[in-house]
Amino acid sequence: MQPRTGAGSEPTPNAATNPGAGSAAGSANATTNPGVGSRPGPASRCAPYEAQIVTAVEAGLTAKRIHQDLRERGFAGGYSAVKLFVSRLRLTVELPHRRMECEPGAEMQFDFGQGAWVLENGRRRRPHLFRAVLSHSRKGYSEVVWKQDIETVIRCLENAFRAFGGVPATIVPDNLKAAVIEADWFDPELNPKLREFCAHYGTALVPTRPAKPEHKGKVEAGVKYAQSNALKGRQFDSLAAQNAFLTEWERTVADTRIHGTIRQQVGRYFEQTERGALRPLPASLFPCFEEAKRTVHRDGHVAFRQAYYSAPPEYLGREVWVRAETRLVRLFNLRMEPIAVHARAEPGRFATAEAHLHSRKRSVVERGADYLLERCRLIGPHTGAWAEGMFQQRGPIGLRTMQGLLALAREHPVAELERACGRAVHLGRWRLREVRELTQADEQVVQIDFLQTHPLIRDLRHYQIEP
């Protein structure tokens, strides 16, 4: 079946022999090519309504909507017949592509292709060719790299900005995985690190629609130009040698050519119209850091580079972003809001912030001796005095003893514990079992202090036996 040219043409040549086609040919919307009804076999029940269907399809209506409208006009066929009829239509009326030209400094497109072969240490490898093109002047920057990860993409973009001497207002890539986590024309999810990079340089990343390479046609042509003109048929001894060649090629060949669209010498046109329109470069390079998404483990830590960093208790089992700088490790939630910062730890070490320990998971010993002594003093003065004396006598093991004393306070009345601790201090007894025994005594024992001096007490010298 030949493609249709649209409505309002002359009748089809087969109208006399095919009733289905003839009904369409007699209408005002008959086409110059044979209609759907001219196919061999029984005529479609949709043939009498061909003109209306063609108009509806050109208007962008679905087969379901067309079937509903036809039934209002008396059509007795089913939806499947309409769907099949619509699928056989081949309308060739296409709108021309609109050329999109940009103001100076407004846009830079970038993409990757294949570089030239590199024979290094007896191993033959083919790197990736990065190329960036300013959309107004077609000024380009080329570089070959081994990877297409986010670190490499950022460094290539940074090198392009430095080569151009400024920053464009927008950057247009395709939906490469390193830059775009989830492709969506209306709301793409960008790599957080790339968002930070764009904020640092004062630019914006605007990915193309998925499967639409024409949205970045300038760099598509630029990659092909670099491959065919600079790299085709060449081989290099190292990646550095290929990059040095590309730098010289950009200066002596790509910049001196007369571009077929703008009809200007690229390098001169860039200097005259676009260099001054670029935004100024920031004072510093984008800080180097590693970043990855991690899940907070059951112990409240995330693992990164074989070290472990604590997160707030409310993030247990949830995903967070870990950003590792030279000396610091920062944790962010999925909205890229900071939630923790740690000094970078050695592999196998744990970095735990005090604030990240839940109160129910923080042992009394971890709170320290001062905390325990203060709690004992709150029970009463005798209990506090016994705890202080016991800790001086017994040292670090006394921390556990004070825990036991606090537990004893939950089992006995305060007055009873105070009385027992007072007697223990008087007797110089510093074991918890002795305090426990004193609290269990049935009756109070009157303590008699032994006096060292008294008028009735004779001096011991009176009892000495003379030789």
Protein Blocks (a to p, Z undefined) as FASTA:
>chain_A
ZZdebehiacdfklmmmmklmmmmmpmkbcfbdcfklpgcjddfklmmmmmmmmmmmnop
afklmmmmmmmnopabdfklmmmmmmmpccfbdcddddddddehkaccddddddddddee
hiacdddddddddfklopacddddfbfcfklmmmmmmmmmmmnopacfbdcddfdfklmm
bgcfklccddfklmmmmmmnopacddddehilklmmmlmmmmmmmmmmmmgopacfbfkl
mmmmmmmmmmmmmmmpccfklopafklmmmmmmmmmpccddfbdcdddddddddddfkop
aceehiacdddfklgoiacdddddfkbccdddfkopafbdcddddehiacddfklpcfkl
pcfklnojklmmmmmmmnomklmmmmmmmmmmnommlmmmmmmmmmmmmmpcfklmmmmm
mmmmmnopabfklmmmmmmpfbdcddddddfbdfklccfklmpccZZ
